[in-house]
Amino acid sequence: MSVQSEKFNLFSFTGKMKTLHMSWIAFFITFFVWFNHAPLMGVIAESLGLTRGEIKTLLILNVALTIPARVLIGMLTDKYGPRIVYSAILFLSAFPCFFFAMADTFDQAAIARFALGFVGAGFVVGIRMVSEWFPANELGTAEGIYGGWGNFGSAAGAMLLPTIALLFGGEDGWRYAVALTGAISLVFSFIWYKNVNDTPKGSTYFKPKKIGGLEVTSKGDFWFLLVMKVPMYAALALLTWKLSPAGVSTISELFANSIYVGLVVLYIYDCYKAYSINKEIFVKEVPEIHRYKFKQVAVLNILYFATFGSELAVVSMLPLFFADVFELDMVYAGLLASAYAFMNLASRPAGGWLSDRFGRKTVLLILTAGLAAGYGLMAMIDSSWPLFLAVAAAMACSFFVQSGEGAVFAAVPLIKRRLTGQIAGMTGAYGNVGAVVYLTVLSLVDYSTFFMVIAGTAIIGFVTLLMMEEPKGQIAEIGEDGSVQMIDVS
């Protein structure tokens, strides 16, 4: 019996199931590390003497590097394979984690926090790994488990790290707790490398012909790709604006302007690299058998903007929302808000499973409509609501959000196998772009308007989803020996 025909048994730790379990554990650790500061921010601020503006800066810096890092890591994964790339991420991320734990000044903490945004790119590596080990009819479920259980690492950190800090005691307890997450990441980098393979035995790992940019297969798609790159640079510009005198005033206006110019130059260079990768399509047409439609990628980008982008934003503001609206203690409010993230354990796998059973596009349409309705409902929450009903509304909304994330990444690996890392990287980056946009909106409007803006973008996602085509049939991939192999996507 081949690995791919092996029964899907969650309690198995052999073959493809071992790869799935190792993958979600690796992802879990990356999120455990990435958000290790969040539940400890109060004591960290007191220990380092941080101002409110400096605290906000650390939160911004924590997500800044992840946008370009996910794109870069996607390229490296397609080229070198998940085994090497995930090991490198887990290994390297331990060191800025240790640096953050030893920080004595805001500047040291800021540098470490910015570097730690790199670990948030680990997610895209597992998407490619899981897609290599599971057939199309199980891929949504497997990717959902990988994403949902791994994403729970941030919630686990919120529950465990304050207790760990207390066990170490003293004002430096947070340092030991943060350093412990880095040690776990360092150790698991070796465990991962020793226990996984990029593909099942006898399978081919398809690689892009060139590295440095996403391959497209038509001239129209090339120009479409350049347009879809703009929001990622715009989000970085928005982060810079928030750090400038116009925002929290952490960096000077001269430095902010230098970053803006740098982003423009980088975008131009990125466009040049995209052209160098794809210049052949301007000379001759790509054979029909090797084409894919970039609009599939664009639609999934927009949907992940609305799903994961809103989750990152809402998770960061929901405790304050409950505390302000219902006049609750912050500890109690944080406990109630954790129910939103806790839903990841079941919601994201459910989205993938539903996609496997009823079709990617159909399920995404239903979940996106539910997401819009869910945030529309949350926009109506005020102090007159019973608290239990407000929490129930947040949990119901989170089901559609997180199931939508699972459904998005049930479709990503079915577009073009050898480009899965890059496609996942771009789609994942759009999730962070969404978080930046939504959190910026939150700083300008009230809670009700904030939720309505998310609902509005979900409606835009629903409309764009109508242009998506259900993955079906087979896609052609070229092996290193030049042979063409067909891979089932339905």
C-alpha positions, 0 to 999 in steps of 0.5 A: 500500500502506498503512503498516499493510499494509507488510511487517514488515521489521526492516531497514527504516527507513521507514513503521511500521518507522521509527516502531518503531525511533525508539520503541525508541531513545527508550525505550533512552535513557530507561533508559540515563539512569534507571539511569546511577548503578547501575554507577558507584555505588561510585565515586559513593559514594567521591566524595561520601563516602556512607554505606551508608544513603545509598546505599540511599536513592538506590536507593529514590529512583530508583524512587519518582517513577516510580509516579505519573509513569507514571500521569500520563504515560499521561494526557498521552500520550492527550491530547496524543500520543506525539510531544510527550510523549516529546520533553518527557520526553527534554528535561526529564530531561536537566536533573536528570541534569546536576544529579546529575552536578554534585552535591557533597553527598548532599542534591543527589544525592538530589534529582536522583535522585528527579527522575530517576525521572520518566524511567522513565515514558517507557515508556508513551508508546511503547506508545501510539505503536507501537499506532497504527502496527501492526495487531493481528496484528503488535502483540505482536511490535512492542510486544515489540521496543519493550519488549525492545530499549528495556529493554536500555538499563539493561544497556548502561549497565552495560557502557558507563558504567564504561569511559566514566568511565575514559576521562575519568579522574580522580575526576570521570570518573563525572560526565562519564559521567552528564552524557553520558547527559543530553546524549544524551537532550537531543539525541534529544528534537529528533531524535524530534520531527522524525522521528515522527508520532502516527499514519500519514497519514489515521488518527485519533488517538483521545483520551479525552473528559476528562483527569484519570482513567481512564474506566470503563464501569460502576458496578462497574468504577468501584469496582474501579478505586478498589480497584486504585489502593490498591496504588500508594499503599501502595507509596509508603507502603512507600518512605516507611517504608523512608526513615523511622527504621524503615528507613534513617533518612534522614528524620525520623518527623515528615516520614514521618508527614506523607507518610503523611497526604499520601498519604491526602489524595492518594488521596481526591482521586484518587478524587474526580477518578475520580468527576468523570470517570465520574459519568455512568455513575451516571446512565445506562448506557454503550451496549454498543458503547462498553464495555470490562471493567476486569477486563482491566486489573486482570489485566494489572496483577497480571501485570506486578507479577509479571513486570516487578516481579520483574525490577527486583528480581532485576536489583538483587540478583542480583550480590550473590546470586551473590557470596554463594552462590558466594563470587565477586568482585563484578565477576565476579558482576555479569558473570554476573548481567548475563545475566539482563537481557541476555535482554531482547533476545530474550525480550520480543519472543518473548513478543509474537510468541507472543501474535500467533501463539497468542493473548494469554491462552493464551501468558500462561497458559503463561509465567506457569506457567513464571515460577512454576516458574523462580523455584521452581527459583532458590529451590533454588540453593545453593553445592552447585550447579555455577555454570554450572547456577545461571546457566543456571537464572537465564537460563531463568527470565528468559526466562519473566519477560521474555516474560511482560512482552512478552505483557502489553503485547501485550494492553494496546493491545487493550482501549480504543485511546483509553485505551491510554496510561492503561492502559499507565501503570497497568500499568507503575506496577504493575511498579514497585509489584512491585519495591518489594514484592519488594525490601522482602521481600528486606530481611526474608528469605533469598534462597530465601524471596525467590524463593519469594515471587515464585513465589507471586505468579506463581501468584496471577497465574495464577489471576487470569489465568483471569478474563481474556477473549481480545481478539477482534472489534472495539472502537468508538472515537469520533472528534473529529467524533462518528463511530464507527469500529471497530478490529480487535483480533484 
